[in-house]
C-alpha cells in the first residue's frame, strides 16, 4: 500500500487578515504538497481557522457582533486570500465546529481516564475594573527570565521562555492598563511533566525536528517540564469542559485538534476515509507533517505530541519550522507600513512573483527571510521574467508565427538534442531539493536550465536561420520548446499559474514529476501544433512594487550611523581589510570627486553570473564568490563585503556587474580578482546591480 501523507499548516487566528508574513508558511507548505502530488504521492493538505479565546470574544463585542458572526467574516476572507494566493487546501475548516468539539471532548476524556488531568487551585491575575480573569495574552509586563519589557503573559517573544502570567514583573491589564490583583480559582492541568522520557526520545528521532531546535528545547527539560493549564474561567469563547461549571478548554488545547477535526470534515464530505481516525489512529501508517513558525515550536513539539500519545492517537512524524519574514531588513511593523495584508499585495501584484521570491530564498532551516523590495523586483525580473519568460517568448513566437505552429520531429543527434538530454539529467537535483525543502537549490537548478536553453537559442540564432533554412530553425526551436515544457513541470509547484500558461501555449498536457521519471527526448508530442504564445508575466516596475507598502520604502530603512571619534589603528586596519566595497561611493552630502573621462575609460565593467557563494571564515562582512565573467580561463574568485546584506545562497545564479580590471589583492588570505557593483546607503541596505539577461562577459557601458 502506498504511503499516505497528511500535511498541515498552522491555523491562522480568526482575529484579523492574513499578511505577507503569514504567507511564507502557506506558500512553503503549498509548494511541498504540489510537489508531492506531482510525484504521484497520496497526499492531503488541511488547515482551519483558530477561532476561540478571549481576544475574539472582546473584539467581536467591540464591533457589536456575536463571536460566531465575527469569525465567520474572517473565515470567508482567509479562504479567499489563500485561494487568490494559489494555496490549495483539500479542506479548510474551523475550530468552532461540531467535529472539533467531538475530538476535544474525546481527547480530554482519554487524558482524564489515564490519570493525566490534575485539579489545582491556583492564583490568577484578575482585573477588578474589567471584572474578569485575564488570559495570558491580556497581561503584559517584564519577562522574568531575560527582563525584556512589554511581554505577554505566557511566553517571551525575546528569549522564547514559557512561564506563568503570575511570574511577570510589573504586570498590567492589556485592556485597561491597571495592575491586576491575584485571585484563586480551580483549574485543570495536563501532567506534561510525566512525559519527559517520551518527549526526549521523540526529539532524538531523525527527521522529527531540526536538530538545532531540538537542542534549544532541552532548556525546558533542564528546568523540569511544567504541567500545562488546559482550562479557562468564563466568560470565554470556546468549548465548555464536560462535567465542569463555568470552565472552558484553553484555546491551545482545542486549536491543534483542529487538524483532526478538519480531517474528519474532509472524510465525511469526500468519502475518501471512514473518519479522521483512518489517518490519526495510533496504528495508522500515515506520515503526518506539520509546517509551523519558529514561535510555536514548544506547543507543537512538546505539548501536542504528549497529548496525542496519551490519547492513543498518531504523533506527528515531522515538524517543519520556518523563520519569520522581515521587510527591507526590518521586523514587520504596522507603523512602518510593512505589515502588508495579502489582499493589499494581491490588489497590486500577481501571486506568482511572491511565490517565486519566497521559494528562491527558502531552505529547510529556521533563518528569517527578508523581503527587500528592490531585491525582490530585480530577482523576479532577472530570473522569472527575463530568463524563463524570455526563453518561452523567443522560442514559441517564432514557432507560432513564421513557422506555422508546427514542431519538428526529434533529431537523432545535434546540439538541440544534447541540450534537452543534459537538462533532463538535472531533474533528480530538483526533485531532491523539493523533497528536502531546499527550495532555493531547486530554483538555482531551474534558472541554470533556462539559462542554458537561452544560450543555445542565442548561439543557433533561429530568427536569422528561419529565412535561410526554415526546417533547421524549426528543429532548433522545437528543442528549445522541449526545455520550456520541462520548465513548466519544474516550476509548477512554485508558480502554478505560470506553468498553466506554458502548457497552454505549448498545446500540451501538464507535465508532472511522475511523468518525468524515465522521460526521454523528445518531451513534446511533436505531431501536435503549439498553442498561442503570449507574455507570461510583465516586468515588475518599481512603482508597482512600492505600492504594496502603506509608507514609502525609504521610511523602513534605518539611517546610517555617524562616525564618533577615532578608532584604534588595529580596529581601523581590520575594517579596511573587511570592507571589500562593491563600488566606491562619495560620502553622503559631499560632492563626488571629479575625474577625467580618460580615467573612467580605464575601468572595464563586465556582466557576470554568481556560480557559488560562501562566508569567509573569521570575517562577518565578507563573502567568497565564484563568478563567471565569460573568460576562457574559467570563473574568478571575488571577495566582497556584502555578507551583511545577502545570504550566500541567495546570490547563486544572480547576474552581477563586475569591475574586471581591478588589480588583485588578498583579503583574509584569499586572492580577490574583481569587485561587484551595488547601490544603496551601505550594508545591510544594498542591492546588486543587475545587467539583465546578457551572457557573462558582456561589456557593461
C-alpha positions as CSV (number, residue, x, y, z in Angstrom):
1,X,0.0,0.0,0.0
2,X,1.4,3.4,-1.0
3,X,2.3,5.7,1.9
4,X,-0.3,8.2,2.9
5,X,0.9,11.7,3.8
6,X,-1.2,14.3,5.8
7,X,0.3,17.8,5.7
8,X,-0.9,20.8,7.7
9,X,-0.1,24.5,8.1
10,X,-0.5,26.3,11.5
11,X,-4.1,27.6,12.0
12,X,-4.5,31.3,11.4
13,X,-6.2,33.2,14.2
14,X,-9.7,34.4,13.1
15,X,-9.0,37.9,14.5
16,X,-7.5,39.7,11.5
17,X,-6.4,39.4,7.9
18,X,-3.7,37.2,6.5
19,X,-0.5,39.2,5.9
20,X,2.6,38.5,3.8
21,X,4.5,37.2,6.8
22,X,1.9,34.5,7.3
23,X,2.1,33.8,3.6
24,X,5.6,32.4,3.9
25,X,4.3,29.3,5.7
26,X,1.3,28.7,3.5
27,X,3.3,29.1,0.3
28,X,6.1,26.9,1.6
29,X,3.6,24.2,2.5
30,X,1.6,24.5,-0.7
31,X,4.8,24.1,-2.8
32,X,5.7,20.9,-0.9
33,X,2.2,19.5,-1.3
34,X,2.0,20.4,-5.0
35,X,5.4,18.7,-5.5
36,X,4.4,15.5,-3.7
37,X,1.2,15.4,-5.8
38,X,3.2,15.9,-9.0
39,X,5.3,12.9,-7.9
40,X,2.1,10.8,-7.7
41,X,2.1,10.6,-3.9
42,X,-1.0,10.1,-1.8
43,X,-1.1,13.5,0.0
44,X,-3.8,15.6,1.6
45,X,-3.4,19.2,2.9
46,X,-5.5,20.5,5.8
47,X,-5.9,23.8,7.7
48,X,-8.6,25.6,9.6
49,X,-9.3,28.9,11.3
50,X,-8.3,29.1,15.0
51,X,-11.4,30.7,16.4
52,X,-11.6,30.5,20.2
53,X,-10.3,32.7,23.1
54,X,-10.8,36.0,24.8
55,X,-9.4,38.2,22.1
56,X,-12.1,37.1,19.6
57,X,-14.8,37.4,22.3
58,X,-13.8,41.0,23.1
59,X,-13.1,42.2,19.6
60,X,-16.5,40.8,18.4
61,X,-18.2,42.7,21.3
62,X,-16.4,45.9,20.2
63,X,-18.0,45.6,16.8
64,X,-21.4,44.7,18.1
65,X,-21.2,41.1,16.8
66,X,-21.6,37.7,18.3
67,X,-18.3,35.8,18.2
68,X,-19.7,33.4,15.7
69,X,-20.5,36.2,13.3
70,X,-17.1,37.8,13.8
71,X,-15.2,34.6,13.0
72,X,-17.4,33.7,10.0
73,X,-16.4,37.0,8.4
74,X,-12.7,36.3,8.8
75,X,-13.0,32.7,7.7
76,X,-14.5,33.9,4.4
77,X,-11.7,36.5,4.0
78,X,-9.0,34.0,4.8
79,X,-10.2,31.4,2.3
80,X,-10.4,34.0,-0.4
81,X,-6.9,35.2,0.3
82,X,-5.5,31.7,0.3
83,X,-7.3,30.9,-2.9
84,X,-6.0,34.0,-4.7
85,X,-2.5,33.3,-3.4
86,X,-2.8,29.9,-5.2
87,X,-2.7,28.0,-1.9
88,X,-4.9,24.9,-2.3
89,X,-6.2,23.0,0.8
90,X,-8.0,19.8,0.5
91,X,-10.1,21.1,3.3
92,X,-10.2,24.3,5.3
93,X,-12.4,24.2,8.4
94,X,-12.9,25.9,11.8
95,X,-12.1,25.0,15.4
96,X,-15.6,26.3,16.3
97,X,-17.2,23.2,14.8
98,X,-19.0,20.1,16.0
99,X,-16.1,17.9,14.7
100,X,-13.6,19.9,16.9
101,X,-15.9,19.7,19.9
102,X,-16.2,16.0,19.5
103,X,-12.5,15.3,19.3
104,X,-11.6,17.8,22.1
105,X,-14.0,16.0,24.4
106,X,-12.8,12.6,23.2
107,X,-9.1,13.5,23.9
108,X,-9.9,15.2,27.2
109,X,-11.8,12.1,28.3
110,X,-8.9,9.8,27.4
111,X,-6.4,12.1,29.2
112,X,-8.6,12.0,32.3
113,X,-9.0,8.2,32.2
114,X,-5.2,7.8,32.1
115,X,-4.8,10.0,35.2
116,X,-3.1,12.8,33.3
117,X,-5.5,15.5,34.4
118,X,-5.0,17.2,37.8
119,X,-7.2,19.7,39.5
120,X,-5.4,22.5,41.3
121,X,-6.4,25.8,43.0
122,X,-4.3,28.5,41.6
123,X,-3.8,32.2,41.9
124,X,-4.5,34.1,38.7
125,X,-4.4,37.6,37.6
126,X,-7.8,39.2,37.8
127,X,-8.8,42.7,36.6
128,X,-11.2,44.3,39.1
129,X,-12.0,47.0,36.7
130,X,-13.0,44.6,33.8
131,X,-14.4,42.0,36.3
132,X,-12.6,39.1,34.6
133,X,-9.7,36.7,34.9
134,X,-7.1,37.8,32.4
135,X,-5.9,35.2,29.9
136,X,-2.2,35.1,29.1
137,X,-2.3,37.4,26.1
138,X,-4.2,40.0,28.1
139,X,-1.5,40.6,30.6
140,X,1.7,42.4,29.8
141,X,4.8,43.0,31.8
142,X,8.6,42.3,32.0
143,X,9.9,38.8,31.3
144,X,11.0,37.1,34.5
145,X,13.8,35.4,32.6
146,X,15.5,38.0,30.3
147,X,13.9,41.1,31.8
148,X,12.6,42.2,28.4
149,X,9.7,44.7,28.8
150,X,6.2,44.6,27.2
151,X,6.0,40.8,27.0
152,X,2.8,38.7,27.1
153,X,1.8,36.5,30.0
154,X,2.6,33.1,28.5
155,X,5.9,33.2,26.6
156,X,8.6,35.8,26.0
157,X,8.9,36.8,22.3
158,X,12.5,37.9,23.0
159,X,14.0,34.8,24.7
160,X,11.4,32.3,23.9
161,X,10.9,31.1,27.5
162,X,7.4,30.0,28.6
163,X,6.1,31.0,32.1
164,X,3.0,31.6,34.2
165,X,1.3,35.0,33.9
166,X,1.8,35.4,37.7
167,X,5.6,35.3,37.1
168,X,5.6,38.5,35.1
169,X,7.3,41.5,36.6
170,X,5.2,44.7,37.0
171,X,2.2,43.1,35.2
172,X,-0.7,45.2,33.8
173,X,-4.0,44.5,32.2
174,X,-3.7,44.8,28.5
175,X,-7.3,46.0,28.3
176,X,-7.3,48.9,30.7
177,X,-3.7,49.2,31.8
178,X,-4.4,48.9,35.5
179,X,-2.4,46.5,37.7
180,X,-4.3,43.2,38.2
181,X,-4.9,41.5,41.5
182,X,-4.4,37.8,42.3
183,X,-7.5,35.7,42.8
184,X,-7.8,31.9,43.4
185,X,-9.7,29.6,41.1
186,X,-9.7,25.8,40.4
187,X,-8.1,24.8,37.2
188,X,-7.4,21.6,35.3
189,X,-3.8,20.7,34.3
190,X,-2.4,18.2,31.8
191,X,0.5,16.4,33.5
192,X,3.2,17.2,30.9
193,X,5.9,16.6,33.4
194,X,5.1,12.8,33.4
195,X,6.2,12.5,29.7
196,X,9.7,13.8,29.7
197,X,11.2,10.5,28.7
198,X,8.8,10.0,25.8
199,X,9.4,13.6,24.5
200,X,13.2,13.2,24.8
201,X,13.1,10.1,22.7
202,X,10.9,11.8,20.2
203,X,13.2,14.8,19.9
204,X,16.1,12.4,19.2
205,X,14.1,10.7,16.4
206,X,15.8,11.5,13.0
207,X,13.7,13.8,10.9
208,X,11.2,14.8,13.6
209,X,12.6,18.3,14.3
210,X,15.5,20.4,13.2
211,X,18.5,19.4,15.4
212,X,19.2,23.0,16.4
213,X,15.6,23.4,17.6
214,X,15.6,20.1,19.4
215,X,18.7,21.3,21.3
216,X,17.0,24.6,22.2
217,X,14.1,22.7,23.7
218,X,16.4,21.0,26.2
219,X,16.2,24.0,28.3
220,X,12.6,23.1,29.3
221,X,13.8,19.6,30.5
222,X,16.7,21.1,32.4
223,X,14.3,23.2,34.4
224,X,11.7,20.5,34.6
225,X,8.7,20.3,32.3
226,X,5.8,22.4,33.7
227,X,2.3,20.9,33.8
228,X,0.0,22.6,31.3
229,X,-3.1,24.5,32.4
230,X,-5.8,23.5,29.9
231,X,-8.8,25.3,31.4
232,X,-10.0,28.9,31.5
233,X,-12.7,30.6,33.5
234,X,-15.7,32.2,32.0
235,X,-16.6,34.4,30.3
236,X,-14.7,32.7,27.5
237,X,-15.4,31.9,23.8
238,X,-14.7,28.2,23.5
239,X,-16.0,24.8,24.4
240,X,-17.3,24.1,27.9
241,X,-15.4,21.3,29.7
242,X,-17.7,18.4,30.3
243,X,-18.6,17.9,34.0
244,X,-17.3,21.3,35.0
245,X,-19.0,24.6,35.9
246,X,-18.0,27.8,34.0
247,X,-14.8,26.2,32.8
248,X,-13.7,26.1,29.1
249,X,-11.0,24.4,27.2
250,X,-8.0,26.7,26.7
251,X,-7.6,27.6,23.1
252,X,-4.2,25.8,22.9
253,X,-5.9,22.5,23.7
254,X,-8.5,22.6,21.0
255,X,-6.6,24.6,18.3
256,X,-4.2,21.8,17.2
257,X,-7.2,19.3,17.5
258,X,-8.4,21.4,14.5
259,X,-6.1,19.3,12.4
260,X,-8.0,16.2,13.3
261,X,-11.4,17.9,13.0
262,X,-10.6,19.1,9.5
263,X,-9.6,15.6,8.6
264,X,-13.0,14.4,9.9
265,X,-14.9,17.0,7.9
266,X,-13.0,16.1,4.7
267,X,-13.6,12.3,5.3
268,X,-17.4,13.0,5.6
269,X,-17.6,15.2,2.6
270,X,-15.5,13.2,0.2
271,X,-16.0,9.6,1.4
272,X,-12.2,9.0,0.9
273,X,-11.9,7.9,4.5
274,X,-14.3,6.5,7.1
275,X,-13.3,9.1,9.6
276,X,-10.3,11.1,10.8
277,X,-9.1,8.0,12.7
278,X,-8.1,6.4,9.4
279,X,-5.2,8.9,9.4
280,X,-4.9,9.8,13.1
281,X,-5.2,6.4,14.9
282,X,-2.0,5.3,16.6
283,X,-1.6,2.3,14.3
284,X,-2.1,4.3,11.1
285,X,0.9,4.2,8.7
286,X,0.2,7.9,7.7
287,X,3.1,10.3,7.6
288,X,1.9,13.4,9.4
289,X,3.9,16.6,8.6
290,X,3.2,19.9,10.4
291,X,4.6,23.2,9.0
292,X,4.8,25.9,11.6
293,X,6.7,29.1,12.5
294,X,9.5,29.1,15.0
295,X,7.4,31.0,17.6
296,X,5.1,28.0,18.3
297,X,7.7,25.1,18.4
298,X,7.1,24.5,22.2
299,X,3.4,23.8,21.6
300,X,3.8,21.6,18.6
301,X,7.0,19.7,19.6
302,X,6.2,19.1,23.3
303,X,2.6,19.7,24.4
304,X,0.8,18.4,21.3
305,X,2.8,15.1,20.9
306,X,2.4,14.3,24.6
307,X,-1.4,14.9,24.4
308,X,-1.7,12.7,21.3
309,X,0.4,10.0,22.8
310,X,-1.6,9.7,26.0
311,X,-4.9,9.8,24.0
312,X,-3.7,6.9,21.9
313,X,-3.5,8.9,18.6
314,X,-0.9,9.4,15.9
315,X,2.0,11.6,16.9
316,X,3.3,13.9,14.2
317,X,6.1,12.3,12.1
318,X,7.8,15.6,11.1
319,X,7.6,19.2,12.2
320,X,9.0,21.6,9.6
321,X,9.8,25.0,11.1
322,X,10.5,28.3,9.2
323,X,11.7,31.7,10.3
324,X,10.0,35.0,10.3
325,X,9.6,37.5,7.4
326,X,11.4,40.8,7.5
327,X,10.7,43.6,5.0
328,X,13.6,45.8,3.8
329,X,15.7,44.3,6.6
330,X,13.4,45.3,9.4
331,X,10.9,43.4,11.5
332,X,7.4,43.7,10.1
333,X,5.6,46.7,11.6
334,X,2.3,48.4,11.1
335,X,3.8,51.8,11.9
336,X,6.3,51.4,9.1
337,X,3.7,50.1,6.7
338,X,5.4,46.7,6.3
339,X,2.7,44.6,7.9
340,X,1.1,44.1,4.5
341,X,-2.2,42.2,4.2
342,X,-2.1,39.6,1.5
343,X,-5.2,41.3,0.0
344,X,-3.2,44.6,-0.4
345,X,-0.4,42.7,-2.1
346,X,-2.8,40.9,-4.5
347,X,-4.5,44.2,-5.5
348,X,-1.2,45.3,-6.9
349,X,0.8,42.2,-8.0
350,X,0.4,38.6,-9.3
351,X,1.0,36.0,-6.6
352,X,3.5,34.2,-8.8
353,X,6.1,36.9,-8.1
354,X,5.8,36.4,-4.3
355,X,5.7,32.6,-4.5
356,X,8.8,32.6,-6.7
357,X,10.8,35.0,-4.5
358,X,9.9,33.1,-1.3
359,X,10.9,29.8,-2.9
360,X,14.2,31.3,-4.2
361,X,15.1,32.2,-0.6
362,X,13.7,29.3,1.4
363,X,15.7,26.4,2.8
364,X,14.9,23.8,5.4
365,X,16.3,25.9,8.3
366,X,14.7,28.4,10.6
367,X,16.6,31.6,9.5
368,X,14.5,34.6,8.8
369,X,13.6,35.6,5.2
370,X,13.9,39.2,4.1
371,X,11.6,40.7,1.5
372,X,13.9,43.5,0.3
373,X,11.6,45.2,-2.3
374,X,14.4,46.2,-4.7
375,X,16.0,42.7,-4.5
376,X,12.5,41.2,-4.9
377,X,11.9,43.2,-8.1
378,X,15.4,42.6,-9.6
379,X,15.4,38.9,-8.9
380,X,12.0,38.2,-10.2
381,X,12.6,40.3,-13.3
382,X,16.0,38.7,-13.9
383,X,15.1,35.1,-13.3
384,X,11.4,34.5,-13.8
385,X,10.5,37.2,-16.4
386,X,13.8,37.7,-18.3
387,X,15.2,34.2,-18.1
388,X,12.2,31.8,-18.2
389,X,9.7,34.2,-19.8
390,X,12.2,35.3,-22.4
391,X,13.0,31.7,-23.4
392,X,9.3,30.9,-23.9
393,X,8.7,34.0,-25.9
394,X,11.7,33.6,-28.1
395,X,11.0,30.0,-28.9
396,X,7.2,29.9,-29.2
397,X,6.7,33.2,-31.0
398,X,8.9,32.1,-33.9
399,X,7.3,28.7,-34.0
400,X,3.8,30.1,-33.9
401,X,4.5,32.9,-36.4
402,X,6.6,32.3,-39.5
403,X,6.8,28.5,-38.9
404,X,3.0,28.0,-38.6
405,X,2.9,26.5,-35.2
406,X,4.3,23.1,-36.2
407,X,7.0,21.3,-34.3
408,X,9.9,19.3,-35.9
409,X,10.4,15.6,-35.2
410,X,13.0,14.7,-32.7
411,X,16.6,14.6,-34.1
412,X,19.0,11.7,-33.9
413,X,21.8,14.0,-32.8
414,X,22.9,17.6,-32.6
415,X,23.2,20.4,-30.0
416,X,19.5,20.7,-29.5
417,X,19.1,17.0,-28.5
418,X,22.2,17.3,-26.4
419,X,20.7,20.3,-24.6
420,X,17.4,18.5,-23.8
421,X,19.1,15.4,-22.6
422,X,21.5,17.4,-20.4
423,X,18.7,19.3,-18.7
424,X,16.7,16.2,-18.2
425,X,19.7,14.8,-16.4
426,X,19.3,17.6,-13.8
427,X,15.7,16.7,-12.9
428,X,16.8,14.5,-9.9
429,X,18.6,17.5,-8.4
430,X,15.3,19.5,-8.5
431,X,13.3,16.6,-7.1
432,X,15.7,16.0,-4.2
433,X,15.8,19.8,-3.4
434,X,12.0,20.0,-3.2
435,X,11.8,16.8,-1.1
436,X,14.3,18.3,1.4
437,X,12.6,21.7,1.4
438,X,15.8,23.2,-0.2
439,X,13.6,25.3,-2.5
440,X,16.4,27.8,-3.2
441,X,18.5,25.0,-4.6
442,X,15.6,23.8,-6.8
443,X,15.3,27.4,-8.1
444,X,19.0,27.6,-8.7
445,X,18.9,24.5,-10.9
446,X,15.8,25.7,-12.7
447,X,17.4,29.0,-13.6
448,X,20.5,27.2,-14.8
449,X,18.4,25.1,-17.1
450,X,16.6,28.2,-18.5
451,X,20.0,30.0,-18.9
452,X,21.4,27.0,-20.8
453,X,18.5,27.0,-23.2
454,X,18.7,30.7,-23.7
455,X,22.4,30.4,-24.6
456,X,21.5,27.6,-27.1
457,X,18.9,29.8,-28.8
458,X,21.3,32.7,-28.9
459,X,24.0,30.6,-30.5
460,X,21.7,29.0,-33.0
461,X,20.1,32.3,-33.9
462,X,16.9,30.8,-35.4
463,X,15.5,34.3,-36.2
464,X,18.2,34.6,-38.8
465,X,18.0,30.9,-39.9
466,X,14.3,30.9,-40.5
467,X,14.8,32.7,-43.8
468,X,17.7,30.6,-44.9
469,X,16.6,27.1,-43.8
470,X,13.2,27.1,-42.1
471,X,13.4,23.4,-41.1
472,X,16.7,23.9,-39.3
473,X,15.2,26.8,-37.4
474,X,12.1,24.7,-36.6
475,X,14.2,21.9,-35.2
476,X,16.2,24.2,-33.0
477,X,13.1,26.0,-31.7
478,X,11.3,22.6,-31.1
479,X,14.2,21.5,-28.9
480,X,14.0,24.8,-27.1
481,X,10.3,24.3,-26.7
482,X,11.1,20.9,-25.1
483,X,13.0,22.8,-22.4
484,X,10.1,25.2,-21.9
485,X,7.9,22.2,-21.3
486,X,10.3,20.9,-18.8
487,X,10.5,24.2,-17.0
488,X,6.7,24.2,-16.8
489,X,6.8,21.0,-14.9
490,X,9.7,22.0,-12.6
491,X,8.1,25.4,-11.7
492,X,4.5,24.0,-11.3
493,X,4.8,23.6,-7.5
494,X,6.1,27.2,-7.2
495,X,4.2,29.2,-9.8
496,X,1.3,27.1,-10.9
497,X,-0.4,29.7,-12.9
498,X,2.8,30.4,-14.9
499,X,3.1,26.7,-15.6
500,X,-0.5,26.5,-16.7
501,X,0.2,29.3,-19.2
502,X,3.3,27.5,-20.5
503,X,1.4,24.2,-21.0
504,X,-1.5,26.1,-22.8
505,X,0.9,27.9,-25.1
506,X,2.7,24.7,-25.9
507,X,-0.7,23.0,-26.6
508,X,0.5,20.2,-24.4
509,X,-1.0,18.4,-21.3
510,X,0.5,19.3,-17.9
511,X,3.9,17.6,-17.3
512,X,4.5,16.1,-13.8
513,X,7.5,14.9,-11.9
514,X,6.0,11.4,-12.0
515,X,5.8,11.6,-15.9
516,X,9.5,12.8,-15.9
517,X,10.7,9.5,-14.3
518,X,12.5,7.8,-17.1
519,X,11.4,10.5,-19.6
520,X,13.4,10.7,-22.8
521,X,13.9,13.1,-25.7
522,X,11.7,14.5,-27.2
523,X,9.4,15.5,-24.3
524,X,6.7,17.1,-26.5
525,X,4.4,15.2,-28.9
526,X,6.0,16.8,-32.0
527,X,2.9,15.9,-34.1
528,X,0.7,18.3,-32.3
529,X,0.6,22.1,-33.1
530,X,1.5,24.5,-30.4
531,X,-0.9,27.0,-28.9
532,X,-0.9,30.8,-29.0
533,X,2.1,32.3,-27.3
534,X,1.9,35.5,-25.2
535,X,4.0,37.1,-22.5
536,X,3.9,35.1,-19.2
537,X,4.3,37.9,-16.8
538,X,5.0,41.6,-17.1
539,X,8.2,43.0,-15.6
540,X,7.9,44.3,-12.1
541,X,8.1,48.1,-12.1
542,X,9.4,49.9,-9.1
543,X,6.3,52.0,-8.6
544,X,4.0,48.9,-8.5
545,X,6.2,47.1,-6.1
546,X,6.5,50.0,-3.7
547,X,2.7,50.4,-3.8
548,X,2.2,47.4,-1.6
549,X,3.6,49.3,1.4
550,X,1.5,51.8,3.2
551,X,4.5,54.1,3.6
552,X,7.5,54.7,1.2
553,X,10.2,52.1,1.4
554,X,12.7,54.7,2.5
555,X,10.8,55.0,5.7
556,X,11.7,51.5,6.6
557,X,15.4,51.9,6.0
558,X,17.5,52.8,9.1
559,X,19.5,56.0,8.9
560,X,23.3,55.4,8.5
561,X,25.2,55.8,11.8
562,X,27.5,58.8,12.1
563,X,31.1,58.1,13.0
564,X,32.0,59.1,16.6
565,X,35.6,59.8,17.4
566,X,38.7,58.0,16.2
567,X,39.2,54.2,16.2
568,X,42.3,52.4,17.3
569,X,44.7,51.7,14.5
570,X,44.3,48.0,14.7
571,X,40.5,48.2,14.5
572,X,40.7,50.6,11.6
573,X,43.0,48.3,9.7
574,X,40.7,45.4,10.3
575,X,37.7,47.4,9.0
576,X,39.7,48.3,5.9
577,X,40.6,44.7,5.3
578,X,37.0,43.6,5.6
579,X,35.4,46.4,3.6
580,X,36.0,45.0,0.1
581,X,33.4,47.5,-1.1
582,X,31.2,46.7,-4.0
583,X,31.9,50.2,-5.5
584,X,33.5,53.4,-4.2
585,X,30.9,56.0,-3.1
586,X,31.3,59.6,-2.2
587,X,30.4,60.3,1.5
588,X,26.7,61.4,1.9
589,X,26.2,65.1,1.4
590,X,29.6,65.6,-0.3
591,X,30.2,66.3,-4.0
592,X,31.8,63.4,-5.8
593,X,35.5,63.8,-6.8
594,X,35.6,64.7,-10.5
595,X,37.9,62.7,-12.7
596,X,38.8,62.9,-16.4
597,X,37.0,60.7,-18.9
598,X,40.2,59.0,-19.8
599,X,40.5,57.8,-16.2
600,X,37.0,56.4,-16.2
601,X,37.6,54.7,-19.6
602,X,40.3,52.6,-17.9
603,X,37.6,50.8,-15.9
604,X,36.3,47.6,-17.5
605,X,32.8,46.6,-16.5
606,X,31.6,43.1,-17.4
607,X,28.5,41.2,-16.8
608,X,28.9,38.1,-14.6
609,X,26.9,35.2,-13.1
610,X,27.5,34.1,-9.5
611,X,28.1,30.3,-9.6
612,X,28.9,29.8,-5.9
613,X,29.0,31.8,-2.7
614,X,30.2,31.1,0.9
615,X,31.0,33.0,4.0
616,X,34.7,33.8,4.7
617,X,35.8,32.3,8.0
618,X,36.6,34.9,10.6
619,X,35.1,37.8,8.6
620,X,31.5,38.6,9.3
621,X,31.2,41.1,6.4
622,X,32.9,39.0,3.7
623,X,31.6,36.5,1.1
624,X,33.8,34.5,-1.2
625,X,32.1,34.3,-4.6
626,X,32.8,32.3,-7.7
627,X,31.8,34.4,-10.7
628,X,31.6,33.5,-14.3
629,X,32.7,36.5,-16.4
630,X,32.9,34.7,-19.7
631,X,36.7,34.1,-19.6
632,X,38.4,31.1,-21.2
633,X,40.4,30.6,-18.1
634,X,37.3,29.8,-16.1
635,X,35.4,31.7,-13.3
636,X,37.0,34.2,-11.0
637,X,37.2,34.3,-7.2
638,X,35.9,37.7,-5.8
639,X,35.8,38.6,-2.1
640,X,33.0,41.1,-1.5
641,X,32.0,42.9,1.7
642,X,28.3,42.2,1.3
643,X,27.7,39.5,3.8
644,X,25.5,41.7,6.0
645,X,23.2,42.4,3.0
646,X,22.9,39.0,1.4
647,X,22.8,35.3,2.5
648,X,25.3,33.3,0.3
649,X,22.6,31.0,-1.0
650,X,20.5,34.0,-2.3
651,X,23.3,35.1,-4.6
652,X,23.8,31.8,-6.5
653,X,22.6,32.3,-10.1
654,X,22.4,36.1,-9.8
655,X,23.6,38.3,-12.7
656,X,26.1,40.9,-11.5
657,X,28.2,43.7,-12.8
658,X,32.0,43.2,-12.2
659,X,34.9,45.7,-12.2
660,X,37.0,43.3,-14.2
661,X,40.4,45.0,-14.5
662,X,40.9,45.8,-10.8
663,X,44.3,44.9,-9.5
664,X,44.1,41.6,-7.5
665,X,44.5,41.8,-3.7
666,X,44.4,39.3,-0.8
667,X,41.6,39.5,1.8
668,X,41.8,37.0,4.7
669,X,44.3,35.1,2.6
670,X,42.1,34.8,-0.4
671,X,43.1,36.5,-3.7
672,X,40.2,38.6,-4.9
673,X,40.1,39.3,-8.7
674,X,37.4,41.9,-9.1
675,X,34.7,44.0,-7.5
676,X,30.9,43.8,-7.6
677,X,28.8,47.0,-8.2
678,X,26.0,47.7,-5.7
679,X,23.7,50.5,-4.9
680,X,22.4,51.7,-1.5
681,X,23.5,53.5,1.6
682,X,25.5,50.6,2.9
683,X,25.1,47.2,4.5
684,X,22.6,45.8,5.2
685,X,20.7,48.0,2.8
686,X,22.4,47.1,-0.5
687,X,21.1,46.0,-3.9
688,X,23.3,44.3,-6.5
689,X,23.3,46.0,-9.9
690,X,21.8,43.6,-12.5
691,X,23.0,43.9,-16.1
692,X,19.9,42.0,-17.3
693,X,19.7,38.8,-19.3
694,X,23.1,39.0,-21.2
695,X,25.8,36.4,-21.4
696,X,28.6,36.5,-18.8
697,X,31.5,38.6,-20.1
698,X,29.3,41.1,-22.0
699,X,30.6,44.7,-21.8
700,X,28.6,47.0,-19.4
701,X,28.6,50.6,-20.7
